[in-house]
Amino acid sequence: MIRILLATTAAALAASPAPASKKPCRDAQGRVVECPKPKASPSSRCKDERGRFVKCGTPGARPATNS
């Protein structure tokens, strides 16, 4: 009984279409266009000359990179 249930489940999963990771972007007329790139948000953290995290108002502080 369990084998039949597992076989049926496996067959149903194999037959179903894979979900699309991204939908194509469309304009007002419905045509497919290139999707806009997401804008990088400004960093809310800053580092000093030594590389330590500090408040962004501190003298010598610069925005921290996300790498």
N, C-alpha and C positions, 0 to 999 in steps of 0.2 A: 504494500500500500504506500509506504514511504517512497519507494523507488518510482512509482507512478507519479506521485505528487512532485518529486524532484525533477523528473523528466518533463512533466508538463510545465513547470515553472521555468526550466531552462529553455524550453522551446518558445515560450511566450516572451522571455527576455531577448532571445536571439532574433525573433521576428519583429520586435518593436524597433522603430527607428531611433537612432541615437539623437539625443537632444543637441540642438545647434548651440555652439559656444557663443556666437555673436550673430545678431540679426544685421542684415545689411542696412545701411543708413539710406533714407529716402528723403527726397525734397518735397515741396508742396504739391507737385504734380504727380508724385508717386514713382518717380524714376530713381534708380539706385545711384547714389553718389558716394564719393569718398567720405568716410566718417571723420569728423574733426578730432584732432588729437587732444587728449585731456591736458588741461593746463596744470603745471606744477604749482602746488600751493607754496606760498612763501614760508620759509622756515621760521618756526616760533621759538627756536633755540639758538643760542649764540655761543661762540667759543672765544677764549682769550688767546694771547700769543703762545701760551704753553699748551693749548689744546684742551683746556678744561672748560666745562660748561659753566657759563656765567649768565647773569641777567643781560638782556640786550641793551640796556641803557648804560652799561659800564664802559668807561673809556677803553678803547682798544678792542672792543668786542666786534666780532664779525659773524654773519650768519653761518650756521653749521651746515655742511653738505650732507646729503643722504647716502653717502657711500661708505 
